[in-house]
């Protein structure tokens, strides 16, 4: 499976259009159950709202998608929201736009712009990450080289998951699989071979976009 984009965590934004409040919530979801749980949570929080419209793409390949207008005219809310997700190439992402009607009708075109614009603004504020195949390993060094190893990790595009202090220091680090050989080789050279690398695991990890 190739790399894919998603949001990390949850994000909430507010947009006011012609006295109507549009509250947008987005979240990373893995599977339909998580997507529906997120929608239910937001709908319960804003149970007094006029509408709680949603859209989601809940698989990594972008094939499992759903949307709802929740009482708005057909095609004016859920589908425009879903189109924004597609255009931004986001998967495993759910969005809910809550509307509190302000008394001014927007018309079909106005609703489409309101819902799609609300989602676009929310995703601009959200943290977007790239899920890429990574290699996670344990890098064991002695105390005399631990600080040098730490500075190496701090200066590289990797994720230090944990640090364990025992007879030596073991860093658990995830790095992009495509960078693995260079990453390991440079560390070995830096420490003159005084590092033990073990327990490699491979999985998809969310790396922040530069």
WOJOQUI-V309989 format. One record per helix or strand. SS is the DSSP state (alpha for helix, beta for strand). FROM is the first residue (numbers start at 0). LEN is the number of residues. If there is no record, write none. Layout:
ss: {SS | SS}
from: {FROM | FROM}
len: {LEN | LEN}
This chain:
ss: {beta | beta | beta | alpha | beta | beta | alpha | beta | beta | alpha | beta | alpha | beta | beta | alpha | beta}
from: {3 | 9 | 19 | 31 | 50 | 64 | 77 | 89 | 92 | 106 | 127 | 142 | 157 | 168 | 176 | 195}
len: {4 | 8 | 9 | 14 | 7 | 4 | 10 | 1 | 8 | 19 | 14 | 12 | 8 | 8 | 14 | 13}
